[in-house]
């Protein structure tokens, strides 16, 4: 089963070099175990474009859909045998990146 780990950050958090070392180590661990499908950081919400072309509207607005101090700053897509394994990996991911992780299963 595949799961999304959304990294929940805050506008005031700038990160540290030590966190990157810890994230790299976690990535290496799940890559070696065949659990990492992909991972990436994403640009800050201030660089977002909100696109709405439903019914040909063609709307393009600068900024995120939701304004909040918390936002998704990155993600992992992982492969795990069950929900319990995914939860354990999410706990490790949270510790590695020193941020909250929102865990969601992919729909089957």
N, C-alpha and C positions, 0 to 999 in steps of 0.2 A: 504494500500500500504506500501511496505517496502522501506526503504532508508538507504544508507550508509553514515555515517558521518566519513570521514577520518580526523584524527587529524594531521595537518601539523606543524611539529616542525623544529627547526634548530639545527645544530651540536653544536652551542655555548650555547644553552639553557639547563640548568640543572634542572629546575623546583624548586618549593618551597613547603614546608609543607602546606602552606595556599592554594595553588592550589589543592592539594590532598583533602583537606577538602571541597573545593568548588565543585570539581568533584564528590566526594562521595555524596554530597547533591543533585547535579543534577541527579546522578544515582538513588538515593532514590526517587526523584520526578517522574522520568519517569517510574520507576519500579511500583510505587504505581498507576500510571495512566494506566498501562498496555501497555505502549509504548516501553519499552525496550525489545528487543529480545535478544541481547547480547552486550557485550562491553569487550574490552581487550586492553592492551598495547602490543606492539610488540618490539622485540629486535632491537638494532641499526643496520643500514645498514652494518656496518663493520662485523657483524656476518652472513650476508646473503650468501647463496649459489645460484648461477645461474645455473639451471639445464636445459639442452636441450637434450631431447632424441627423437626429431623428426627424423624419418627415422632411428632409432636405433643409433643415433650419440653417445649417452652416455657421453656427455660433462658435467662436473661439475667444475665450476669456482668459486673461492672465491670472494665475493663482490657482490654489488647490480647490477641490470641491468642498472641503471642510476646513475651517480655520481652527486650530487648536495648538496649545503648547506641545502636545504630543503628536508625533507623526511617524510613519514608517520610513526608516532610513536605510533599510536593506532587508534581505531575505535569504533564506535557504530553502531549497526544495530537497527533501530527503526521502529516502526509501526505508521503510521499517516494516517488520513483520507484523506488528500489532500496535494498538493504541498505547499500551504500557511502555513499549520500547520507544515510541515517539515522545512520550512524556519525559522519559529519562533523558533522551537526547536533548529535548527542549530545555530541561533544567541545566544540562551541561552547557548548552549554547548561551543561555542567560548569564551563567557565571563567566563564560569565556569573554563575552562582549560587554559585560557589566551593564546590561540593559534588560528591560522586560522583553519577553518573547510571547507573541500571540500565536498559538498553535491551532492550525486548522487542517482537517483531513481533506484530501481531494475527493470530489464526488466520484462515485463509481459508475 
